[in-house]
């Protein structure tokens, strides 16, 4: 099935986010080969030019590297992946904390409720 | 790759396209949107050399479009056209005899992907089957420009998805440009680099899909809706 995309964001960015998540989760490991542009395009139902843009952006950020004639690979620089993981965490945290503060929760209350929540969820 | 210079097309007294100037780059998939009667089909037919401008000129690859442009342009009509007794295989052979650039091996691969059996008669295929076969015939031509008039119109969602995936799998954007008219912008949005929006024979808007989404914070379909609603208020 073709993927569904959020209407408010550029598609190339949404695919970037998906790739980043896979790398951070270690589903795609350092040095792994990414699907070719065409394969990724068919999988996601997206224009190959869009996928090319995604790969170029990821390359610009140092997250992947393209080797001539071989394809695109996840960087072997663990430092970059660590930083990416940290950055994604910060983004989610700042959204979450801002939302909670808007509801009037203090940081202590947020921390406490997170602990309660994760116990309840069995995480 | 494709260029229109001050193109006006009239059918009798009716203006179908009104002084359009624009160019389209190589290697893009471009959607031509607009209501019925906005001039979408005429726009494609002018590039295909099936109709000619009343004023102005159309160029493909630097050459002015004539009746012989068919050598550089594949045109997929909204209508079905085939001989009654023809099988899919007969049609392949017919295409191969008409077009030097027809790649028989690629045609078979595409038909296979589209789940169409070459031994079947065209008239015995379902509507969706004929829609897929037509795409296969057009995509198997190694031409710089592929024009598609409503390739998804009236087809069910499964068939549309198969066609979209087939297009992505087999188009060669290093060498080819696709221009398609469509009502189903929702379905093809992820396929398009650019959209050209026509109304009453004029280009009202033109945008890169990803830029438009970023700027307007909505999909192309949502953006179109806003344009129409804005007009109703005026």
Interface residues (C-beta under 8 A of the other chain):
Chain A: X1 X2 X5 X7 X8 X9 X10 X11 X12 X13 X38 X41 X42 X44 X45 X46 X47 X48 X49 X50 X53
Chain B: X27 X28 X29 X161 X164 X165 X168 X169 X171 X173 X190 X191 X192 X193 X209 X210 X211 X213 X214 X217 X218 X219 X221 X222
